């Protein structure tokens, strides 16, 4: 949840959020949608959507 809240905060500040990973399938999905869901659990469970994100392959230069 902390990562999601941090992501939402930076996006609201106009900062571009780019994830780096080695799983090309995950990267392609994130780049196609430019968003991902965050499931907040607990008594006030809800799903938040972090939008405006992209991803790069960390094994490529």
N, C-alpha and C positions, 0 to 999 in steps of 0.2 A: 504494500500500500504506500509506503514511503516513496518508492520510485515513481509510482503513478502520480502521487500528489506533487512530487518534484517536477515531473514531466509537465503536468498541467500548469504549474506555476510558471515555468520557463516559456511555455507556449503562449501564455497570456502576456508575457513580457515581450513577445515578438522575437524570441530566440528560436532558431531552427534546431530541432531535435533530430539527430541522426544516430541510429543504432548501428553497431558493428558486431558482426557474427560470422561464423564460418558455414552455417547451414543455409545453402542457397535457396532451398525450398521455402524456408521461413522468410528470408530476405525478399524473395519474389512476392510472397503473399503480402508482406508489409508494404512493399513499394506499390503494389496494385491497389491496396485499400487506403493507404496513407492514414490509417487509424487502427487502434486495437482496443478491445474491451478490458476493463479492470474490474474484477469481482471483489467488492468490499464485503467482508463477512462480519457477522456479529448480530447483535440485536437489531441494528438498523441496516441490514444487508441491502445492497443495491449494486447495480452495474453502472460504472462510469465509462465513457468513451473518450480516449485521448486521441485527438485529431491533429493532422498536419505534420506527421512524422515520416521519416524515410529511413532507409537502411543501406549499408555498404558491406561488401565482403571484406573482412579484415585480413584475408590472405592475399588479397590483390593490392597492387600499388596504384 
